[in-house]
Amino acid sequence: MSSENDSGETRVVNTGDGYERVDPADDGDRAGTADADDDLGRTGWVLVAVVVVAFLVVPGAIYLRPTIPDEIGLRFLAAMLVLPFLPALLLGATAVWTLAVGDE
């Protein structure tokens, strides 16, 4: 919990162990600096791509082309049960892969 203001006054910040007063002059050194840790990394971008596919591409394909199951030889009802299950499997496999790879 913090009390922030732009008037240049000292503010109080909760550090977890207690409250600490922070001088606005000290914040200027940290503001605007970006670390390499701010990037998502390879696993983060793979996860973003899988989420986009799972939440936009597959449902969009089902919505825009509901006859796709007939074109690939599946019954409509079976396909409408299986097609939403595929993104769930993809998300689960990606989550396990992300944990296995770790922060390399």
A tleap script that builds the chain and sets N, CA, C and O, in Angstrom:
source leaprc.protein.ff14SB
mol = sequence {
  NMET SER SER GLU ASN ASP SER GLY GLU THR
  ARG VAL VAL ASN THR GLY ASP GLY TYR GLU
  ARG VAL ASP PRO ALA ASP ASP GLY ASP ARG
  ALA GLY THR ALA ASP ALA ASP ASP ASP LEU
  GLY ARG THR GLY TRP VAL LEU VAL ALA VAL
  VAL VAL VAL ALA PHE LEU VAL VAL PRO GLY
  ALA ILE TYR LEU ARG PRO THR ILE PRO ASP
  GLU ILE GLY LEU ARG PHE LEU ALA ALA MET
  LEU VAL LEU PRO PHE LEU PRO ALA LEU LEU
  LEU GLY ALA THR ALA VAL TRP THR LEU ALA
  VAL GLY ASP CGLU
}
set mol.1.N position { 0.848 -1.160 0.000 }
set mol.1.CA position { 0.000 0.000 0.000 }
set mol.1.C position { 0.894 1.223 0.000 }
set mol.1.O position { 1.798 1.323 0.830 }
set mol.2.N position { 0.671 2.128 -0.883 }
set mol.2.CA position { 1.521 3.306 -0.911 }
set mol.2.C position { 0.674 4.553 -1.088 }
set mol.2.O position { -0.433 4.523 -1.626 }
set mol.3.N position { 1.232 5.625 -0.620 }
set mol.3.CA position { 0.588 6.916 -0.792 }
set mol.3.C position { 1.476 7.715 -1.723 }
set mol.3.O position { 2.525 8.211 -1.312 }
set mol.4.N position { 1.063 7.844 -2.976 }
set mol.4.CA position { 1.889 8.529 -3.963 }
set mol.4.C position { 1.270 9.870 -4.308 }
set mol.4.O position { 0.050 10.014 -4.389 }
set mol.5.N position { 2.132 10.838 -4.507 }
set mol.5.CA position { 1.650 12.135 -4.944 }
set mol.5.C position { 2.701 12.758 -5.849 }
set mol.5.O position { 3.873 12.384 -5.804 }
set mol.6.N position { 2.278 13.703 -6.665 }
set mol.6.CA position { 3.166 14.352 -7.617 }
set mol.6.C position { 3.635 15.716 -7.120 }
set mol.6.O position { 4.227 16.479 -7.883 }
set mol.7.N position { 3.383 16.028 -5.868 }
set mol.7.CA position { 3.720 17.355 -5.372 }
set mol.7.C position { 5.165 17.460 -4.916 }
set mol.7.O position { 5.592 18.534 -4.492 }
set mol.8.N position { 5.937 16.370 -4.991 }
set mol.8.CA position { 7.331 16.414 -4.582 }
set mol.8.C position { 7.532 16.142 -3.111 }
set mol.8.O position { 8.655 16.240 -2.616 }
set mol.9.N position { 6.482 15.805 -2.402 }
set mol.9.CA position { 6.605 15.522 -0.980 }
set mol.9.C position { 7.071 14.090 -0.766 }
set mol.9.O position { 6.938 13.242 -1.649 }
set mol.10.N position { 7.610 13.834 0.400 }
set mol.10.CA position { 8.016 12.490 0.761 }
set mol.10.C position { 6.788 11.611 0.879 }
set mol.10.O position { 5.767 12.034 1.420 }
set mol.11.N position { 6.881 10.388 0.374 }
set mol.11.CA position { 5.743 9.474 0.446 }
set mol.11.C position { 6.107 8.263 1.291 }
set mol.11.O position { 7.283 7.965 1.500 }
set mol.12.N position { 5.092 7.577 1.768 }
set mol.12.CA position { 5.264 6.402 2.613 }
set mol.12.C position { 4.896 5.172 1.786 }
set mol.12.O position { 3.836 5.126 1.161 }
set mol.13.N position { 5.791 4.172 1.792 }
set mol.13.CA position { 5.600 2.967 0.995 }
set mol.13.C position { 5.642 1.754 1.915 }
set mol.13.O position { 6.492 1.672 2.802 }
set mol.14.N position { 4.722 0.810 1.704 }
set mol.14.CA position { 4.711 -0.432 2.458 }
set mol.14.C position { 5.722 -1.380 1.826 }
set mol.14.O position { 5.562 -1.764 0.668 }
set mol.15.N position { 6.761 -1.764 2.566 }
set mol.15.CA position { 7.806 -2.637 2.039 }
set mol.15.C position { 7.570 -4.094 2.378 }
set mol.15.O position { 8.383 -4.942 2.012 }
set mol.16.N position { 6.509 -4.407 3.050 }
set mol.16.CA position { 6.231 -5.776 3.464 }
set mol.16.C position { 6.640 -6.008 4.908 }
set mol.16.O position { 5.935 -6.690 5.653 }
set mol.17.N position { 7.780 -5.442 5.311 }
set mol.17.CA position { 8.228 -5.557 6.700 }
set mol.17.C position { 7.755 -4.382 7.536 }
set mol.17.O position { 7.837 -4.405 8.764 }
set mol.18.N position { 7.276 -3.388 6.882 }
set mol.18.CA position { 6.829 -2.185 7.573 }
set mol.18.C position { 6.697 -1.059 6.569 }
set mol.18.O position { 6.716 -1.284 5.359 }
set mol.19.N position { 6.565 0.128 7.070 }
set mol.19.CA position { 6.428 1.282 6.199 }
set mol.19.C position { 7.748 2.038 6.158 }
set mol.19.O position { 8.470 2.121 7.151 }
set mol.20.N position { 8.043 2.586 4.989 }
set mol.20.CA position { 9.309 3.287 4.791 }
set mol.20.C position { 9.040 4.596 4.062 }
set mol.20.O position { 8.234 4.649 3.133 }
set mol.21.N position { 9.717 5.641 4.490 }
set mol.21.CA position { 9.573 6.928 3.803 }
set mol.21.C position { 10.534 6.958 2.616 }
set mol.21.O position { 11.701 6.582 2.729 }
set mol.22.N position { 10.009 7.419 1.464 }
set mol.22.CA position { 10.812 7.476 0.245 }
set mol.22.C position { 10.888 8.916 -0.222 }
set mol.22.O position { 9.869 9.594 -0.361 }
set mol.23.N position { 12.098 9.372 -0.459 }
set mol.23.CA position { 12.321 10.732 -0.941 }
set mol.23.C position { 12.094 10.766 -2.451 }
set mol.23.O position { 12.597 9.891 -3.156 }
set mol.24.N position { 11.352 11.748 -2.972 }
set mol.24.CA position { 11.092 11.794 -4.415 }
set mol.24.C position { 12.364 11.928 -5.242 }
set mol.24.O position { 12.372 11.521 -6.404 }
set mol.25.N position { 13.428 12.477 -4.693 }
set mol.25.CA position { 14.683 12.616 -5.430 }
set mol.25.C position { 15.291 11.237 -5.715 }
set mol.25.O position { 15.952 11.053 -6.737 }
set mol.26.N position { 15.074 10.278 -4.828 }
set mol.26.CA position { 15.602 8.932 -5.034 }
set mol.26.C position { 14.844 8.191 -6.126 }
set mol.26.O position { 15.421 7.342 -6.806 }
set mol.27.N position { 13.551 8.498 -6.307 }
set mol.27.CA position { 12.746 7.819 -7.324 }
set mol.27.C position { 13.165 8.198 -8.736 }
set mol.27.O position { 12.942 7.425 -9.667 }
set mol.28.N position { 13.759 9.351 -8.913 }
set mol.28.CA position { 14.164 9.792 -10.240 }
set mol.28.C position { 15.222 8.899 -10.858 }
set mol.28.O position { 15.282 8.754 -12.079 }
set mol.29.N position { 16.059 8.296 -10.019 }
set mol.29.CA position { 17.101 7.416 -10.535 }
set mol.29.C position { 16.513 6.141 -11.110 }
set mol.29.O position { 17.034 5.605 -12.088 }
set mol.30.N position { 15.433 5.646 -10.515 }
set mol.30.CA position { 14.834 4.384 -10.950 }
set mol.30.C position { 13.801 4.568 -12.047 }
set mol.30.O position { 13.501 3.616 -12.768 }
set mol.31.N position { 13.258 5.740 -12.191 }
set mol.31.CA position { 12.193 5.953 -13.170 }
set mol.31.C position { 12.756 5.930 -14.582 }
set mol.31.O position { 13.778 6.557 -14.859 }
set mol.32.N position { 12.096 5.213 -15.463 }
set mol.32.CA position { 12.479 5.188 -16.864 }
set mol.32.C position { 13.559 4.193 -17.212 }
set mol.32.O position { 13.922 4.073 -18.382 }
set mol.33.N position { 14.084 3.476 -16.242 }
set mol.33.CA position { 15.099 2.478 -16.556 }
set mol.33.C position { 14.422 1.131 -16.737 }
set mol.33.O position { 13.628 0.704 -15.899 }
set mol.34.N position { 14.740 0.478 -17.822 }
set mol.34.CA position { 14.142 -0.827 -18.131 }
set mol.34.C position { 15.233 -1.887 -18.076 }
set mol.34.O position { 16.315 -1.711 -18.635 }
set mol.35.N position { 14.942 -2.962 -17.410 }
set mol.35.CA position { 15.879 -4.078 -17.327 }
set mol.35.C position { 15.598 -5.076 -18.431 }
set mol.35.O position { 14.551 -5.032 -19.076 }
set mol.36.N position { 16.542 -5.970 -18.639 }
set mol.36.CA position { 16.327 -7.050 -19.603 }
set mol.36.C position { 15.275 -8.023 -19.073 }
set mol.36.O position { 14.704 -8.792 -19.847 }
set mol.37.N position { 15.012 -8.000 -17.771 }
set mol.37.CA position { 14.020 -8.889 -17.173 }
set mol.37.C position { 12.596 -8.485 -17.533 }
set mol.37.O position { 11.665 -9.258 -17.307 }
set mol.38.N position { 12.407 -7.299 -18.082 }
set mol.38.CA position { 11.074 -6.848 -18.464 }
set mol.38.C position { 10.553 -7.575 -19.695 }
set mol.38.O position { 9.346 -7.574 -19.940 }
set mol.39.N position { 11.436 -8.198 -20.478 }
set mol.39.CA position { 11.024 -8.932 -21.677 }
set mol.39.C position { 10.392 -10.253 -21.266 }
set mol.39.O position { 10.769 -10.839 -20.251 }
set mol.40.N position { 9.433 -10.718 -22.051 }
set mol.40.CA position { 8.757 -11.971 -21.739 }
set mol.40.C position { 9.643 -13.191 -21.956 }
set mol.40.O position { 9.465 -14.211 -21.290 }
set mol.41.N position { 10.574 -13.102 -22.859 }
set mol.41.CA position { 11.419 -14.244 -23.161 }
set mol.41.C position { 10.718 -15.187 -24.126 }
set mol.41.O position { 9.571 -14.968 -24.516 }
set mol.42.N position { 11.429 -16.235 -24.499 }
set mol.42.CA position { 10.897 -17.171 -25.485 }
set mol.42.C position { 9.663 -17.888 -24.963 }
set mol.42.O position { 8.668 -17.994 -25.679 }
set mol.43.N position { 9.703 -18.378 -23.741 }
set mol.43.CA position { 8.562 -19.122 -23.201 }
set mol.43.C position { 7.347 -18.218 -23.022 }
set mol.43.O position { 6.215 -18.658 -23.223 }
set mol.44.N position { 7.566 -16.978 -22.652 }
set mol.44.CA position { 6.452 -16.049 -22.500 }
set mol.44.C position { 5.758 -15.764 -23.814 }
set mol.44.O position { 4.529 -15.704 -23.873 }
set mol.45.N position { 6.538 -15.588 -24.872 }
set mol.45.CA position { 5.937 -15.319 -26.179 }
set mol.45.C position { 5.243 -16.547 -26.740 }
set mol.45.O position { 4.225 -16.425 -27.421 }
set mol.46.N position { 5.781 -17.732 -26.465 }
set mol.46.CA position { 5.088 -18.962 -26.889 }
set mol.46.C position { 3.748 -19.065 -26.175 }
set mol.46.O position { 2.740 -19.417 -26.787 }
set mol.47.N position { 3.734 -18.760 -24.891 }
set mol.47.CA position { 2.487 -18.797 -24.134 }
set mol.47.C position { 1.483 -17.769 -24.659 }
set mol.47.O position { 0.289 -18.059 -24.737 }
set mol.48.N position { 1.949 -16.579 -25.017 }
set mol.48.CA position { 1.064 -15.566 -25.591 }
set mol.48.C position { 0.472 -16.071 -26.908 }
set mol.48.O position { -0.723 -15.908 -27.154 }
set mol.49.N position { 1.302 -16.681 -27.750 }
set mol.49.CA position { 0.812 -17.201 -29.034 }
set mol.49.C position { -0.222 -18.298 -28.825 }
set mol.49.O position { -1.224 -18.344 -29.539 }
set mol.50.N position { 0.004 -19.177 -27.862 }
set mol.50.CA position { -0.948 -20.264 -27.602 }
set mol.50.C position { -2.262 -19.704 -27.067 }
set mol.50.O position { -3.332 -20.192 -27.429 }
set mol.51.N position { -2.194 -18.694 -26.217 }
set mol.51.CA position { -3.415 -18.083 -25.693 }
set mol.51.C position { -4.201 -17.413 -26.823 }
set mol.51.O position { -5.428 -17.505 -26.863 }
set mol.52.N position { -3.505 -16.747 -27.732 }
set mol.52.CA position { -4.191 -16.122 -28.872 }
set mol.52.C position { -4.863 -17.181 -29.730 }
set mol.52.O position { -6.007 -17.007 -30.151 }
set mol.53.N position { -4.159 -18.278 -29.991 }
set mol.53.CA position { -4.756 -19.352 -30.789 }
set mol.53.C position { -5.956 -19.950 -30.059 }
set mol.53.O position { -7.002 -20.185 -30.663 }
set mol.54.N position { -5.799 -20.195 -28.753 }
set mol.54.CA position { -6.857 -20.857 -27.989 }
set mol.54.C position { -8.097 -19.988 -27.810 }
set mol.54.O position { -9.217 -20.500 -27.825 }
set mol.55.N position { -7.912 -18.685 -27.642 }
set mol.55.CA position { -9.043 -17.827 -27.334 }
set mol.55.C position { -9.572 -17.029 -28.518 }
set mol.55.O position { -10.679 -16.494 -28.450 }
set mol.56.N position { -8.801 -16.937 -29.609 }
set mol.56.CA position { -9.264 -16.167 -30.762 }
set mol.56.C position { -9.384 -17.003 -32.034 }
set mol.56.O position { -10.415 -16.957 -32.705 }
set mol.57.N position { -8.362 -17.753 -32.368 }
set mol.57.CA position { -8.338 -18.448 -33.651 }
set mol.57.C position { -9.329 -19.609 -33.681 }
set mol.57.O position { -10.166 -19.682 -34.581 }
set mol.58.N position { -9.244 -20.515 -32.711 }
set mol.58.CA position { -10.127 -21.687 -32.729 }
set mol.58.C position { -11.597 -21.289 -32.551 }
set mol.58.O position { -12.431 -21.746 -33.333 }
set mol.59.N position { -11.955 -20.462 -31.566 }
set mol.59.CA position { -13.360 -20.057 -31.486 }
set mol.59.C position { -13.817 -19.258 -32.707 }
set mol.59.O position { -14.963 -19.379 -33.138 }
set mol.60.N position { -12.917 -18.440 -33.264 }
set mol.60.CA position { -13.270 -17.700 -34.468 }
set mol.60.C position { -13.537 -18.622 -35.642 }
set mol.60.O position { -14.459 -18.390 -36.425 }
set mol.61.N position { -12.732 -19.668 -35.766 }
set mol.61.CA position { -12.946 -20.638 -36.838 }
set mol.61.C position { -14.267 -21.376 -36.648 }
set mol.61.O position { -14.986 -21.623 -37.616 }
set mol.62.N position { -14.584 -21.725 -35.418 }
set mol.62.CA position { -15.856 -22.404 -35.142 }
set mol.62.C position { -17.028 -21.481 -35.442 }
set mol.62.O position { -18.052 -21.915 -35.970 }
set mol.63.N position { -16.872 -20.198 -35.100 }
set mol.63.CA position { -17.956 -19.239 -35.326 }
set mol.63.C position { -18.131 -18.910 -36.810 }
set mol.63.O position { -19.251 -18.874 -37.319 }
set mol.64.N position { -17.019 -18.673 -37.491 }
set mol.64.CA position { -17.099 -18.247 -38.886 }
set mol.64.C position { -17.369 -19.392 -39.860 }
set mol.64.O position { -18.045 -19.203 -40.871 }
set mol.65.N position { -16.844 -20.573 -39.557 }
set mol.65.CA position { -17.020 -21.713 -40.458 }
set mol.65.C position { -17.530 -22.923 -39.679 }
set mol.65.O position { -16.761 -23.858 -39.453 }
set mol.66.N position { -18.778 -22.941 -39.266 }
set mol.66.CA position { -19.292 -24.073 -38.489 }
set mol.66.C position { -19.407 -25.358 -39.311 }
set mol.66.O position { -19.650 -26.425 -38.748 }
set mol.67.N position { -19.236 -25.272 -40.625 }
set mol.67.CA position { -19.313 -26.474 -41.454 }
set mol.67.C position { -17.959 -27.169 -41.616 }
set mol.67.O position { -17.874 -28.175 -42.320 }
set mol.68.N position { -16.915 -26.664 -40.990 }
set mol.68.CA position { -15.593 -27.287 -41.092 }
set mol.68.C position { -15.629 -28.755 -40.646 }
set mol.68.O position { -15.003 -29.583 -41.308 }
set mol.69.N position { -16.326 -29.122 -39.562 }
set mol.69.CA position { -16.329 -30.536 -39.163 }
set mol.69.C position { -16.857 -31.460 -40.262 }
set mol.69.O position { -16.336 -32.562 -40.430 }
set mol.70.N position { -17.863 -31.044 -41.002 }
set mol.70.CA position { -18.389 -31.869 -42.088 }
set mol.70.C position { -17.368 -32.015 -43.209 }
set mol.70.O position { -17.304 -33.056 -43.863 }
set mol.71.N position { -16.576 -30.982 -43.430 }
set mol.71.CA position { -15.581 -31.003 -44.499 }
set mol.71.C position { -14.429 -31.957 -44.193 }
set mol.71.O position { -13.822 -32.509 -45.111 }
set mol.72.N position { -14.124 -32.153 -42.913 }
set mol.72.CA position { -13.013 -33.052 -42.563 }
set mol.72.C position { -13.522 -34.421 -42.120 }
set mol.72.O position { -12.733 -35.253 -41.673 }
set mol.73.N position { -14.808 -34.665 -42.235 }
set mol.73.CA position { -15.355 -35.996 -41.985 }
set mol.73.C position { -15.830 -36.267 -40.574 }
set mol.73.O position { -16.074 -37.423 -40.227 }
set mol.74.N position { -15.971 -35.243 -39.745 }
set mol.74.CA position { -16.473 -35.428 -38.384 }
set mol.74.C position { -17.952 -35.065 -38.324 }
set mol.74.O position { -18.426 -34.184 -39.040 }
set mol.75.N position { -18.656 -35.761 -37.458 }
set mol.75.CA position { -20.040 -35.357 -37.223 }
set mol.75.C position { -20.034 -34.020 -36.499 }
set mol.75.O position { -19.107 -33.721 -35.746 }
set mol.76.N position { -21.052 -33.226 -36.720 }
set mol.76.CA position { -21.111 -31.874 -36.175 }
set mol.76.C position { -21.057 -31.876 -34.651 }
set mol.76.O position { -20.276 -31.123 -34.068 }
set mol.77.N position { -21.867 -32.703 -33.994 }
set mol.77.CA position { -21.915 -32.714 -32.538 }
set mol.77.C position { -20.582 -33.147 -31.947 }
set mol.77.O position { -20.110 -32.544 -30.983 }
set mol.78.N position { -19.969 -34.185 -32.512 }
set mol.78.CA position { -18.674 -34.648 -32.012 }
set mol.78.C position { -17.605 -33.574 -32.202 }
set mol.78.O position { -16.756 -33.370 -31.334 }
set mol.79.N position { -17.654 -32.902 -33.330 }
set mol.79.CA position { -16.663 -31.867 -33.604 }
set mol.79.C position { -16.822 -30.685 -32.653 }
set mol.79.O position { -15.826 -30.114 -32.209 }
set mol.80.N position { -18.050 -30.316 -32.338 }
set mol.80.CA position { -18.263 -29.191 -31.431 }
set mol.80.C position { -17.855 -29.534 -29.995 }
set mol.80.O position { -17.655 -28.631 -29.183 }
set mol.81.N position { -17.733 -30.798 -29.679 }
set mol.81.CA position { -17.207 -31.198 -28.379 }
set mol.81.C position { -15.682 -31.306 -28.399 }
set mol.81.O position { -15.024 -30.993 -27.407 }
set mol.82.N position { -15.124 -31.744 -29.518 }
set mol.82.CA position { -13.680 -31.962 -29.608 }
set mol.82.C position { -12.929 -30.666 -29.889 }
set mol.82.O position { -11.877 -30.429 -29.295 }
set mol.83.N position { -13.439 -29.831 -30.773 }
set mol.83.CA position { -12.711 -28.619 -31.156 }
set mol.83.C position { -12.414 -27.687 -29.974 }
set mol.83.O position { -11.309 -27.148 -29.924 }
set mol.84.N position { -13.316 -27.466 -29.034 }
set mol.84.CA position { -12.940 -26.661 -27.867 }
set mol.84.C position { -11.971 -27.383 -26.920 }
set mol.84.O position { -11.278 -26.745 -26.129 }
set mol.85.N position { -11.929 -28.706 -27.009 }
set mol.85.CA position { -11.022 -29.462 -26.157 }
set mol.85.C position { -9.575 -29.336 -26.634 }
set mol.85.O position { -8.656 -29.422 -25.819 }
set mol.86.N position { -9.355 -29.137 -27.913 }
set mol.86.CA position { -7.998 -29.028 -28.455 }
set mol.86.C position { -7.238 -27.818 -27.897 }
set mol.86.O position { -6.074 -27.969 -27.526 }
set mol.87.N position { -7.846 -26.619 -27.820 }
set mol.87.CA position { -7.121 -25.510 -27.191 }
set mol.87.C position { -6.814 -25.769 -25.718 }
set mol.87.O position { -5.780 -25.331 -25.214 }
set mol.88.N position { -7.695 -26.471 -25.033 }
set mol.88.CA position { -7.426 -26.785 -23.627 }
set mol.88.C position { -6.200 -27.695 -23.512 }
set mol.88.O position { -5.351 -27.489 -22.646 }
set mol.89.N position { -6.114 -28.681 -24.369 }
set mol.89.CA position { -4.928 -29.548 -24.379 }
set mol.89.C position { -3.676 -28.757 -24.745 }
set mol.89.O position { -2.619 -28.947 -24.143 }
set mol.90.N position { -3.793 -27.885 -25.714 }
set mol.90.CA position { -2.660 -27.065 -26.135 }
set mol.90.C position { -2.192 -26.153 -25.006 }
set mol.90.O position { -0.989 -26.021 -24.780 }
set mol.91.N position { -3.123 -25.524 -24.295 }
set mol.91.CA position { -2.764 -24.673 -23.162 }
set mol.91.C position { -2.114 -25.478 -22.042 }
set mol.91.O position { -1.131 -25.036 -21.448 }
set mol.92.N position { -2.659 -26.655 -21.753 }
set mol.92.CA position { -2.073 -27.494 -20.715 }
set mol.92.C position { -0.675 -27.958 -21.068 }
set mol.92.O position { 0.225 -27.919 -20.229 }
set mol.93.N position { -0.485 -28.397 -22.306 }
set mol.93.CA position { 0.845 -28.847 -22.733 }
set mol.93.C position { 1.847 -27.698 -22.713 }
set mol.93.O position { 3.010 -27.891 -22.358 }
set mol.94.N position { 1.401 -26.509 -23.093 }
set mol.94.CA position { 2.293 -25.345 -23.072 }
set mol.94.C position { 2.651 -24.959 -21.645 }
set mol.94.O position { 3.789 -24.569 -21.380 }
set mol.95.N position { 1.714 -25.058 -20.734 }
set mol.95.CA position { 2.005 -24.743 -19.329 }
set mol.95.C position { 3.019 -25.720 -18.750 }
set mol.95.O position { 3.931 -25.312 -18.030 }
set mol.96.N position { 2.871 -26.994 -19.056 }
set mol.96.CA position { 3.833 -27.990 -18.568 }
set mol.96.C position { 5.196 -27.741 -19.195 }
set mol.96.O position { 6.215 -27.817 -18.508 }
set mol.97.N position { 5.230 -27.444 -20.498 }
set mol.97.CA position { 6.500 -27.164 -21.169 }
set mol.97.C position { 7.170 -25.934 -20.581 }
set mol.97.O position { 8.388 -25.912 -20.399 }
set mol.98.N position { 6.366 -24.894 -20.278 }
set mol.98.CA position { 6.931 -23.669 -19.710 }
set mol.98.C position { 7.556 -23.940 -18.346 }
set mol.98.O position { 8.625 -23.414 -18.037 }
set mol.99.N position { 6.901 -24.753 -17.534 }
set mol.99.CA position { 7.465 -25.095 -16.232 }
set mol.99.C position { 8.703 -25.966 -16.365 }
set mol.99.O position { 9.644 -25.837 -15.582 }
set mol.100.N position { 8.705 -26.854 -17.353 }
set mol.100.CA position { 9.862 -27.737 -17.544 }
set mol.100.C position { 11.080 -26.962 -18.042 }
set mol.100.O position { 12.206 -27.246 -17.635 }
set mol.101.N position { 10.856 -25.986 -18.919 }
set mol.101.CA position { 11.954 -25.206 -19.473 }
set mol.101.C position { 12.493 -24.251 -18.411 }
set mol.101.O position { 13.705 -24.075 -18.285 }
set mol.102.N position { 11.605 -23.648 -17.661 }
set mol.102.CA position { 12.015 -22.733 -16.598 }
set mol.102.C position { 12.532 -21.421 -17.136 }
set mol.102.O position { 12.127 -20.983 -18.213 }
set mol.103.N position { 13.422 -20.792 -16.398 }
set mol.103.CA position { 13.982 -19.476 -16.766 }
set mol.103.C position { 15.374 -19.651 -17.344 }
set mol.103.O position { 16.357 -19.196 -16.758 }
set mol.104.N position { 15.458 -20.294 -18.464 }
set mol.104.CA position { 16.771 -20.509 -19.087 }
set mol.104.C position { 17.313 -19.242 -19.659 }
set mol.104.O position { 18.409 -19.237 -20.221 }
savepdb mol mol.pdb
quit
